[in-house]
């Protein structure tokens, strides 16, 4: 059993953030039929499904139907930039919503106040859903957002990982990171990772990847529509990577170019 499986329901996005790696694949939205096929093939491998790899999941035209279908067998978690959050304001079948507040930018024709008020409205509407408000400490809007939220919740907020604002709203803190790429100058062939042991990912076209940072499907372990997950797990490439991480060794070139956990 995996702790979670990342499922990319679309690789399209409504924003073009400068810190994000841009999609180089064919733009796709998963169909309801293909979505159900994937659910049937992974339901014995995890209880936690994350709509996240690349793209903005709330851009999917059938987002609420996907949530409702998947919530019958999985706990649904969504990672979003927050701009389209009103699309799910009445959906009670979401376990957790992670909101990347560092995505806000005035160039998207929405004021900071409007952006935060939309998010806070949905937070109030979904009292049984956990909300993880993600800040980057070096983002220009972090302190402004912090002050706004303090005034709204009438509470001092500490910018520290896991800080609890109330029973279902929490703070997450991070720094901007370098997306793994074969063209990166960074290189390290030593290191451990939770990929394959803790989680795997599935791209919108069915490509199975070891983690949510392999946005191009470079480490292609197979295809969920064509392959059996047990066969993929027992494959030489999968097991070599898994053993390598256990022994503090990165076996794949893309992993050697990744500094996320380093």
Buried (B, 14 or more C-beta within 10 A) or exposed (E): EBEBBBBBBBBBBEBEBEEBBEBEBEEBBBEEEBBBBBBEBBBEEBBBBBBBBBBBBBBBEBBBEBBBBBBEBBBBBBBBBBBBBBBBEEBEBBBBBBBBBBBBBEEBEBEBEEBBEBBBEBBEBBEEBBBBBBBBEEBEBBEEBBEBBEEBBEEEBEBEEEBEBEEBBBBBBBEEBBBBBEEBEEEEEEBBBBBBBEBBBBBBBBBBBBBBBBBBBBBBBBBBEEBEBEEBBEBEBBEEBBEBBEEEBBBBEBBBBBBBEE
